[in-house]
Amino acid sequence: MTNLELFQTFVAPAIFISAAGLLVLSINVRLMGIVTRLRAFHKEKHTAKMAGKKQEVLILQAQIKSIENRATKIKNAFFCTLLGIAGTMITCLALGLTLYVPQAFVVATLIFVLSLLSMLVGMFFYVSEVAIGLSSEREEEQLYELMDVMSESAPSSFYSEK
């Protein structure tokens, strides 16, 4: 392999790493939003529990479970994408070794393919979370409407019981 061919081979993983970095940034922003929302739900649940609002606690617990499922999908997307980035970095190192050990090209190719597959799996997790993101928001809106109806129809003594 000539130096020009080796340089051309280095370019693909380098561009790939930049694109993957933007993807990781996007996933991270989504994860932080989910974590922030999860913390808010936990606080609301605690407040409702302290106020003796048992029905509201149950409703919030269901919403927390839904948000936790979304957070798991995003965590998996994040992990797979980072694994893919690490693999492309290892690919670059293996390509550098081809100057001294020509057989390293086969290893580099295998690692690069595995890295692409890892990122593809990460994308599937990301897309599945994005697909349920809006439905989760609608579910949350329905739960708040239900809590409003319950608080309007229930006597005040109902909520003061512990």
N, C-alpha and C positions, 0 to 999 in steps of 0.2 A: 504494500500500500504506500503510495507516494504521500509526501507531506501535504499536498493540495487536497488529495482525497481524504486524508485524515482530518484536515481543517473543515472540509465540507461535511464530514460525518459529525463533527463536534457541533455544528451550527443547529442541527435539528433538536437535540436535547436542550441546548441553551435557550432556544426560542420557546420550546415546550415548557421549560421551568418558569419563564416569565408569564406565560399564559396561565399556568397552574397557580402561580402566586396570586393572580387576580381572582381566580376561582376560590382559593383559600380565604382571601380577604372577604369575599362575598359570603362565604359559608360562616366565617367568624362573626360578621355583623348579624347574620340571621340567628346564630347561636346566642349571642349576647342579648338580642331582643327577646328570645324565648326564655332565657334565664331570668331576665328582668321581670317578665310577665309572671313567671313561676313564683318568684319571690313575692310579688304583689298578691298573688292568690293565696300563698301561705299566710301572709299577714292578714288578709281579709278573713281567712278561715279561723285564724287564732282570735281575731276580734269577735267574730260571730260565735265562736265557742265560749269565749268569756262572757258574752251577752246572753248565753243560753239559747241561741237560735239554732236548734238542732237540725231543722230542715235545710237551712242555709248552709250549715257545715257539710251536710251530705251532698248538696248541689256543688259546692266549691270543691269537695274532694273528687267528684267525678271530673270536674274541669281540670284539676291538678293532674289527674291520671292521664287525661288526654294530652295535656301540654308536655308531660314527662315522656310520653310516647314520641311526640314530635322531636323533643330534645335528643332522644336516643337515635333517631334517624339522622339528625344533623351531626351528632357526635360520630356516628359511623361514616358519614360522608366526609367529615373533617379528617378522620383517621385514614381512610382509604386514599384520599387526595394527598395527604402528607406522605404516606407510604409511597405513592407514585412519584412524588417529587424526590424523595430520598433515593428511589430507584434510578431516576434519571441522572442524579448526581453520581451515583455509583457507576452508571453507564459511561459518563464522561471520564471517570477515572480509569475504567476498564479500557476505554478507547485510547487513552493515553498510554496504557501498557502495551498496546499493539505495536508501538514503535520498537519495543524490546522483545515482546512475546506475541507473535502474529496470531496465535491461537486464542488470545484474549478477545478477539473480535467476535467469536462465537458466543462467549460468555456475555459480552456487552450487548449483543443482539438479544439474547435470551432475557437478560435483566430488563432491557428496554421494553420488550413485549409484555413482560410481567407487570412493569410499571404502568403501561398503558391500560392493561386489564384492571389493575387496581384503581386507577383513576376512573375508568368506566363504571366500575362497581360503585365508587363514590358518587358519581353523577346520578346513578339510579337511585341511591338513597336521597340525594338532594332533590331530585325531581319528585320523588314520592312524598317528601315532606312539603314541598311547595304546593303540590296538588291538594294536600289535605289542609293546608294553611288557611285558606278562605273558608272552608267548611267548618273549621274549628272556630273561626271568628263568628260565624252565624250561630253555631251552637252556644257560644258564650253569650251572645245577644239574647237568645231564647232563655237561657238560664237566668239572666238578670231580669228579664220580663217576668219570669215565674216567681223570682224572689220579690219583685215589686207587688205582684198580685197577692202573694202570701202575706206580706207585711200589711197590705191594705185590708185584707179580709180577716186576719187573725186578731183576736182581742189582745190588748197590750199585756195582759197577765200571762198569755201564752209564752211570750219571749222572756219574761222575767223568771220563769221556772228554770231551775238548773238540774 
